[in-house]
């Protein structure tokens, strides 16, 4: 099992939300821009468990459960129509499985539309595209209809599959990670790509790999 260290590419400003009487009484929360163009707009961060500033570290250690060359754990999840879909259904053809934070957020919408716009290229490569988030099927259905998404969206409520695959969180664990896997015809992982801040790059990188298979 490989361990890597993930560092945020863009430093975020922090707000001290309490009048500190000692270094141990400070709570630091990231300040996100209010612009609807921010990749974090519409996402809720949990602040129910305060942490001490003295124990805070800007480094997040990640132990990947699925690595290149592995056959990842199988799953059966509901799609946007409420039907069960198993990963094994796609065995024998390349599959792009992309995990994203949430429907209707700017970054995730941009990524989904990029996959939509390049969908014919994926079909030409003989590949299927599957998007997975913790949203329920009704949310996926509305999202797919609004943006005319031609591919399958699966509902991983409770993030069970995300955890089994070891998809890392971003922003110190407050934001579900954006990670894409390309599986070959035998079901083995040939690419793992993570980029929270440039969602459209996921499409570029997966197409490069697929065209080389």
Secondary structure as UniProt FT lines:
FT   STRAND          3..6
FT   STRAND          14..16
FT   HELIX           23..25
FT   STRAND          28..30
FT   TURN            36..37
FT   TURN            39..42
FT   HELIX           53..55
FT   STRAND          60..63
FT   TURN            68..69
FT   STRAND          76..79
FT   TURN            80..81
FT   STRAND          84..86
FT   HELIX           87..90
FT   TURN            91..92
FT   STRAND          95..99
FT   TURN            103..104
FT   HELIX           106..117
FT   HELIX           119..124
FT   TURN            125..126
FT   STRAND          128..133
FT   HELIX           137..147
FT   STRAND          152..155
FT   TURN            157..158
FT   HELIX           160..165
FT   TURN            171..174
FT   STRAND          179..183
FT   TURN            185..186
FT   STRAND          188..194
FT   TURN            199..200
FT   HELIX           201..212
//
